[in-house]
Amino acid sequence: MDASALADQIEAILGNPSSLIGVDDAAVKRRLSEAAYRLNRSLEAGGDSIHRITTAPLELALSQVGVQIGLWTAMTNEGASGPFTNAELAEQTKVDPVLLKRLLRYYQSRGMVSQIDDDAYAPSNITKALATVGGGAGISYHAEMIYPALMSIPKYFCETDYKNPSNPNFCPWHVGHKTEESPFHWLTTHPEHFGYFLDWMAAQRDGMPQFLDIFDFETEVGFGSDDKAPVFVDVGGAMGHQCVLFKQRFPELASRIVLQEQAHVVKQVKAAPMPGFEDIEAQAYDFWGPQHLKGARAYYLRNILHDWPDHKVKEILTNIKAGMTDNSVILIDEMVLPEKGSSWRSTGLDMSMLACLAAMERSESEWLSLIDDSGLKVVKKVQYTIQCNDCILVLQRNPHRYS
């Protein structure tokens, strides 16, 4: 293959990505994106690698600047007519034109905006992602809450002799934020950041399949013979997004859907329910105590267990098991990492779990061992995303274990 000809082809595609046949197919698009990512890394010169790594914090920091000044929304608002000049954007954002030109120079170098002429800027696909409510919240959440913990990982490991973190009361989070508070308690005393957290949790899987797109609940779990028993109990489900999703698929079951959360979250849900939450019950429950709602068809935990080290996960599962009957299952909705070739999204989240919570993403063998130790067994695994290896694990009580 001629390298120069390939470079010409790639540059032509960059000039008009829509010219690619099949690019609207999500699987093909992802495959092409990942291949280009790996090709970029494999051809990178040594000096470029070091400069890319050492300047990596800039991307998050300057993305947050774009959120703060409203640049991303200014470029993507309905009715906005680009391309924009530096002066036009400076007027809209109230930023010094000299400074904004320097920022735009950086943004175009990272693909965060498109520069189509010397003084002409247009939104790129990345601009549009940053302009969303979830995108902006995710940037601020990571910059102000997660990043200090990540940058404290080296110091933490030096102090702990490079042991895998297992104590949620002392991890890089505490070093970086200079606090004894847990991230969860810290969020309750920082309402602005709690808002970022909720918006980011709601949006972080945008563009990817939902579990019910792939997982056939009616076939794999069923609705049970007791038409009064709860059929879907979302344990720790924040504002109830998954409950609403379940209701949209099975509207006739609305009265049998229950959201369980901490009391302060339930209060917020009741005060300002999200669209579609009507007829869904919101119930206070702390999963550090035995499950008081008995005999539900399915107890669902989405991205809950990756927040905790193994001994805490066992405690949570044991508490929920206390509410189960022979007709009940637990649905764990989590990443199940492959032993080889994990994605950059999943490994990045694993390191964030390590830094902030002394927790982890887990491989299939790690999940199976932990679940077995909790007196449960996996009867089904269904993967529903490729990007993050998200899976549904269907758990039943294991009569041969007594833990």
C-alpha positions as CSV (number, residue, x, y, z in Angstrom):
1,M,0.0,0.0,0.0
2,D,1.4,3.4,-1.0
3,A,1.6,5.6,2.1
4,S,1.4,8.9,0.2
5,A,-1.7,7.8,-1.6
6,L,-3.3,6.7,1.7
7,A,-2.5,10.1,3.2
8,D,-4.2,11.7,0.2
9,Q,-7.3,9.6,0.7
10,I,-7.4,10.4,4.5
11,E,-7.0,14.1,3.8
12,A,-9.8,14.0,1.3
13,I,-12.1,12.2,3.8
14,L,-11.3,14.9,6.4
15,G,-12.4,17.5,3.9
16,N,-15.8,15.8,3.5
17,P,-16.5,13.0,6.0
18,S,-20.0,12.5,4.6
19,S,-18.6,11.4,1.3
20,L,-17.7,8.0,2.9
21,I,-20.2,5.3,2.0
22,G,-21.6,3.6,5.1
23,V,-20.4,6.2,7.6
24,D,-23.9,6.5,8.9
25,D,-23.7,2.9,10.2
26,A,-22.7,3.3,13.9
27,A,-20.6,0.1,14.0
28,V,-18.7,1.0,10.8
29,K,-18.2,4.5,12.1
30,R,-16.8,3.3,15.4
31,R,-14.6,0.8,13.7
32,L,-13.2,3.5,11.4
33,S,-12.7,5.9,14.3
34,E,-10.9,3.3,16.5
35,A,-8.6,2.2,13.6
36,A,-7.7,5.9,12.9
37,Y,-7.0,6.4,16.6
38,R,-4.7,3.3,16.7
39,L,-3.0,4.3,13.4
40,N,-2.3,7.8,14.8
41,R,-0.6,6.4,17.9
42,S,1.4,3.8,16.0
43,L,2.9,6.4,13.6
44,E,3.5,9.0,16.2
45,A,7.1,10.3,16.6
46,G,8.7,9.9,20.0
47,G,8.9,13.6,20.6
48,D,5.3,14.1,19.6
49,S,4.3,11.4,22.1
50,I,5.9,13.2,24.9
51,H,4.5,16.6,23.9
52,R,1.0,15.1,23.5
53,I,1.1,13.6,27.0
54,T,2.6,16.6,28.7
55,T,0.0,19.0,27.3
56,A,-2.9,16.6,27.8
57,P,-4.3,18.6,30.8
58,L,-4.8,21.6,28.5
59,E,-7.6,19.9,26.6
60,L,-9.8,19.5,29.8
61,A,-8.8,22.9,31.2
62,L,-9.5,24.8,28.0
63,S,-12.7,22.8,27.3
64,Q,-13.9,24.2,30.6
65,V,-13.0,27.7,29.6
66,G,-15.2,27.2,26.5
67,V,-18.0,26.1,28.7
68,Q,-17.5,29.1,31.1
69,I,-17.6,31.7,28.3
70,G,-20.4,30.1,26.4
71,L,-18.4,29.6,23.3
72,W,-19.7,26.1,22.4
73,T,-23.3,27.1,22.7
74,A,-22.7,30.4,20.9
75,M,-21.4,28.4,17.9
76,T,-24.2,25.8,17.9
77,N,-27.4,27.7,19.1
78,E,-30.4,27.2,16.9
79,G,-30.4,30.0,14.4
80,A,-26.6,30.6,14.7
81,S,-25.3,31.3,11.3
82,G,-21.6,30.5,10.9
83,P,-18.9,30.6,10.0
84,F,-17.9,33.1,12.6
85,T,-15.1,35.6,12.8
86,N,-13.0,36.1,15.9
87,A,-14.5,39.5,16.4
88,E,-18.1,38.1,16.3
89,L,-17.3,35.4,18.8
90,A,-15.5,37.8,21.0
91,E,-18.5,40.0,21.1
92,Q,-20.9,37.1,21.9
93,T,-18.6,35.7,24.6
94,K,-17.4,39.0,26.0
95,V,-13.8,37.8,25.8
96,D,-10.7,39.8,24.9
97,P,-10.3,39.3,21.1
98,V,-6.6,38.7,21.5
99,L,-7.2,36.0,24.1
100,L,-10.0,34.4,22.1
101,K,-7.9,34.2,19.0
102,R,-5.3,32.3,21.0
103,L,-8.0,30.0,22.4
104,L,-9.4,29.4,18.9
105,R,-6.0,28.6,17.6
106,Y,-5.7,25.9,20.2
107,Y,-9.2,24.6,19.7
108,Q,-8.8,24.1,16.0
109,S,-5.6,22.2,16.6
110,R,-7.5,19.7,18.7
111,G,-10.5,19.5,16.3
112,M,-12.7,21.2,18.9
113,V,-13.7,23.8,16.3
114,S,-13.2,23.9,12.5
115,Q,-11.2,26.7,11.0
116,I,-12.2,27.1,7.4
117,D,-10.2,30.3,6.6
118,D,-7.8,32.7,8.3
119,D,-10.6,34.3,10.3
120,A,-13.5,31.9,9.9
121,Y,-14.6,29.3,12.4
122,A,-17.4,26.8,12.4
123,P,-18.6,24.1,14.8
124,S,-17.2,20.6,14.5
125,N,-18.7,17.4,15.8
126,I,-16.7,18.0,19.0
127,T,-18.1,21.6,19.4
128,K,-21.6,20.1,19.2
129,A,-20.8,17.5,21.9
130,L,-19.4,20.2,24.2
131,A,-22.4,22.4,23.7
132,T,-24.9,19.8,25.1
133,V,-26.0,20.1,28.7
134,G,-24.4,16.7,29.6
135,G,-21.2,17.6,27.7
136,G,-20.7,20.8,29.5
137,A,-21.6,19.2,32.9
138,G,-19.2,16.4,32.2
139,I,-16.3,18.8,31.5
140,S,-16.9,20.8,34.7
141,Y,-17.5,17.7,36.8
142,H,-14.2,16.1,35.7
143,A,-12.2,19.3,35.8
144,E,-13.2,20.3,39.3
145,M,-14.0,17.0,41.0
146,I,-12.1,14.2,39.2
147,Y,-9.0,15.8,38.0
148,P,-7.4,16.7,41.4
149,A,-7.7,13.0,42.3
150,L,-6.2,11.8,39.1
151,M,-3.2,14.1,39.5
152,S,-2.6,12.8,43.0
153,I,-2.3,9.1,41.9
154,P,1.6,9.2,41.8
155,K,1.9,10.7,45.3
156,Y,-0.7,8.3,46.7
157,F,1.1,5.2,45.3
158,C,4.4,6.4,46.7
159,E,2.8,6.7,50.1
160,T,1.0,3.3,50.0
161,D,3.9,1.3,48.5
162,Y,2.0,0.7,45.2
163,K,-0.8,-1.5,46.7
164,N,-4.1,-1.7,44.9
165,P,-6.5,0.7,46.7
166,S,-9.2,-1.0,48.8
167,N,-10.0,1.6,51.4
168,P,-12.6,4.1,50.2
169,N,-11.7,6.3,53.2
170,F,-8.2,6.9,51.9
171,C,-7.5,7.1,48.2
172,P,-6.1,9.7,45.7
173,W,-9.3,11.7,46.0
174,H,-8.5,12.5,49.7
175,V,-4.9,13.5,48.8
176,G,-6.0,15.7,45.8
177,H,-8.9,17.4,47.6
178,K,-7.1,17.6,50.9
179,T,-10.2,16.3,52.7
180,E,-11.4,13.4,54.8
181,E,-14.9,13.5,53.2
182,S,-15.9,10.8,50.7
183,P,-16.8,12.0,47.2
184,F,-20.5,11.2,47.9
185,H,-20.7,13.3,51.0
186,W,-18.6,16.0,49.4
187,L,-21.2,16.2,46.6
188,T,-24.0,16.8,49.1
189,T,-22.2,19.9,50.4
190,H,-21.4,21.2,47.0
191,P,-24.8,21.5,45.2
192,E,-23.3,23.0,42.0
193,H,-21.1,20.0,41.5
194,F,-23.9,17.7,42.5
195,G,-25.8,19.2,39.6
196,Y,-22.9,18.6,37.2
197,F,-22.8,15.0,38.5
198,L,-26.5,14.3,37.9
199,D,-26.4,15.9,34.4
200,W,-23.3,13.9,33.5
201,M,-24.7,10.6,34.8
202,A,-27.7,11.1,32.6
203,A,-25.7,11.9,29.5
204,Q,-22.6,9.8,29.7
205,R,-24.0,7.0,27.5
206,D,-25.6,9.3,24.9
207,G,-25.4,7.8,21.4
208,M,-25.0,4.3,22.7
209,P,-27.6,1.5,23.0
210,Q,-29.7,1.4,26.2
211,F,-29.8,-2.0,27.9
212,L,-33.5,-2.6,26.9
213,D,-32.5,-2.2,23.2
214,I,-30.6,-5.5,23.5
215,F,-31.8,-7.2,26.7
216,D,-35.2,-8.8,26.3
217,F,-36.6,-8.2,29.8
218,E,-39.9,-9.9,29.1
219,T,-38.2,-13.1,27.9
220,E,-35.2,-13.2,30.2
221,V,-36.9,-12.0,33.4
222,G,-40.7,-11.8,32.8
223,F,-43.3,-9.9,34.8
224,G,-44.2,-12.5,37.4
225,S,-47.6,-14.0,38.2
226,D,-48.4,-11.4,41.0
227,D,-49.6,-8.4,39.2
228,K,-49.2,-6.3,42.4
229,A,-45.5,-7.1,43.1
230,P,-42.9,-4.6,41.9
231,V,-41.4,-5.7,38.6
232,F,-38.5,-3.2,38.3
233,V,-36.8,-1.7,41.3
234,D,-34.0,0.7,40.3
235,V,-31.7,0.7,43.4
236,G,-29.6,3.9,43.5
237,G,-31.1,5.1,40.3
238,A,-30.5,8.9,40.9
239,M,-33.3,10.9,39.3
240,G,-35.0,7.9,37.7
241,H,-33.8,7.9,34.1
242,Q,-33.8,4.1,33.9
243,C,-37.3,3.9,35.5
244,V,-38.6,6.2,32.9
245,L,-36.9,4.2,30.1
246,F,-38.5,1.0,31.5
247,K,-41.9,2.7,31.7
248,Q,-41.6,3.9,28.0
249,R,-41.0,0.2,27.0
250,F,-43.7,-1.2,29.3
251,P,-46.2,1.6,30.0
252,E,-48.8,-0.9,31.4
253,L,-46.3,-1.6,34.3
254,A,-45.9,2.0,35.5
255,S,-47.4,1.3,38.9
256,R,-45.0,-1.6,39.4
257,I,-41.8,0.5,38.9
258,V,-39.9,1.7,41.9
259,L,-37.0,4.1,42.3
260,Q,-34.9,3.6,45.4
261,E,-32.5,6.3,46.5
262,Q,-31.2,8.1,49.5
263,A,-33.8,10.3,51.2
264,H,-32.3,13.6,50.0
265,V,-32.4,12.4,46.4
266,V,-35.9,11.2,46.7
267,K,-36.9,14.6,48.1
268,Q,-35.4,16.2,45.0
269,V,-37.1,13.7,42.7
270,K,-40.5,14.4,44.2
271,A,-40.0,18.2,44.1
272,A,-38.9,18.2,40.5
273,P,-39.7,14.9,38.8
274,M,-38.2,14.4,35.3
275,P,-40.6,14.1,32.4
276,G,-42.2,10.7,32.2
277,F,-41.8,9.9,35.9
278,E,-45.6,10.1,36.6
279,D,-47.0,7.0,38.4
280,I,-43.5,5.7,39.3
281,E,-42.9,5.3,43.0
282,A,-39.9,7.0,44.6
283,Q,-38.8,5.3,47.8
284,A,-36.0,6.1,50.3
285,Y,-33.6,3.2,50.7
286,D,-30.0,2.9,51.8
287,F,-28.3,-0.2,50.4
288,W,-26.1,-0.5,53.5
289,G,-29.2,-2.0,55.2
290,P,-31.3,-5.1,54.3
291,Q,-33.7,-4.6,51.3
292,H,-37.1,-3.9,52.8
293,L,-39.0,-4.2,49.5
294,K,-39.6,-7.9,49.4
295,G,-40.3,-10.1,46.4
296,A,-39.7,-7.8,43.5
297,R,-39.2,-9.4,40.1
298,A,-36.0,-7.5,39.4
299,Y,-33.7,-5.4,41.5
300,Y,-31.6,-3.4,39.1
301,L,-28.2,-1.8,39.8
302,R,-26.7,0.4,37.1
303,N,-23.2,1.6,37.6
304,I,-23.5,1.2,41.4
305,L,-21.1,-1.6,42.2
306,H,-18.1,-0.2,40.3
307,D,-18.2,2.6,42.9
308,W,-17.1,0.2,45.7
309,P,-14.2,-2.2,46.5
310,D,-15.0,-6.0,46.7
311,H,-15.9,-6.2,50.4
312,K,-18.4,-3.4,50.0
313,V,-19.9,-4.9,46.9
314,K,-20.4,-8.2,48.8
315,E,-22.2,-6.2,51.5
316,I,-24.5,-4.5,49.0
317,L,-25.4,-7.7,47.2
318,T,-26.0,-9.5,50.5
319,N,-28.4,-6.7,51.6
320,I,-30.4,-6.8,48.4
321,K,-30.5,-10.6,48.5
322,A,-32.4,-10.3,51.8
323,G,-35.4,-9.0,49.8
324,M,-35.3,-11.7,47.2
325,T,-37.7,-14.6,46.8
326,D,-37.3,-17.6,44.5
327,N,-38.9,-15.5,41.7
328,S,-36.5,-12.6,42.1
329,V,-33.4,-11.7,40.2
330,I,-30.8,-9.0,40.5
331,L,-29.8,-7.2,37.3
332,I,-26.3,-5.8,37.4
333,D,-25.7,-3.3,34.7
334,E,-21.9,-2.7,34.5
335,M,-18.9,-3.0,32.4
336,V,-17.4,-6.5,32.0
337,L,-13.9,-5.9,30.8
338,P,-12.2,-8.3,28.5
339,E,-8.9,-9.8,29.5
340,K,-7.3,-8.4,26.4
341,G,-7.8,-5.2,24.5
342,S,-10.0,-3.2,26.8
343,S,-11.3,0.1,25.3
344,W,-9.8,3.5,26.2
345,R,-13.2,4.6,27.6
346,S,-13.5,1.6,30.0
347,T,-9.8,1.8,31.2
348,G,-10.1,5.5,31.8
349,L,-13.2,5.0,33.9
350,D,-11.4,2.2,35.8
351,M,-8.6,4.6,36.8
352,S,-11.2,7.2,37.8
353,M,-12.8,4.6,40.1
354,L,-9.4,3.8,41.6
355,A,-8.6,7.5,42.2
356,C,-11.9,8.6,43.6
357,L,-13.4,5.6,45.4
358,A,-10.7,2.9,45.7
359,A,-13.0,1.0,43.5
360,M,-12.8,-0.6,40.0
361,E,-14.2,-1.9,36.8
362,R,-14.1,-5.7,36.7
363,S,-13.5,-8.5,34.3
364,E,-15.8,-11.4,33.9
365,S,-13.8,-13.7,36.2
366,E,-13.6,-11.0,38.8
367,W,-17.4,-10.5,38.7
368,L,-18.1,-14.3,38.9
369,S,-15.9,-14.7,41.9
370,L,-17.4,-11.8,43.7
371,I,-21.0,-12.8,42.9
372,D,-20.3,-16.4,44.0
373,D,-18.9,-15.1,47.3
374,S,-22.1,-13.2,47.9
375,G,-24.2,-16.3,47.7
376,L,-25.5,-15.6,44.2
377,K,-25.0,-17.0,40.8
378,V,-25.0,-15.6,37.3
379,V,-27.5,-17.3,35.0
380,K,-27.2,-15.0,32.0
381,K,-24.8,-12.3,30.6
382,V,-25.9,-10.0,27.8
383,Q,-23.5,-7.4,26.3
384,Y,-25.3,-4.3,25.0
385,T,-22.4,-1.9,24.1
386,I,-19.2,-2.4,22.3
387,Q,-17.6,1.0,23.3
388,C,-17.7,0.2,27.0
389,N,-18.4,-3.5,27.2
390,D,-21.6,-2.7,29.1
391,C,-23.4,-5.9,30.1
392,I,-26.4,-7.1,32.0
393,L,-25.6,-9.9,34.5
394,V,-28.7,-11.8,35.6
395,L,-28.3,-13.1,39.2
396,Q,-30.3,-15.6,41.2
397,R,-29.8,-16.8,44.7
398,N,-27.4,-19.7,44.9
399,P,-28.9,-22.3,47.2
400,H,-25.5,-24.0,47.6
401,R,-23.9,-20.9,49.2
402,Y,-24.9,-19.6,52.6
403,S,-23.0,-16.2,52.8
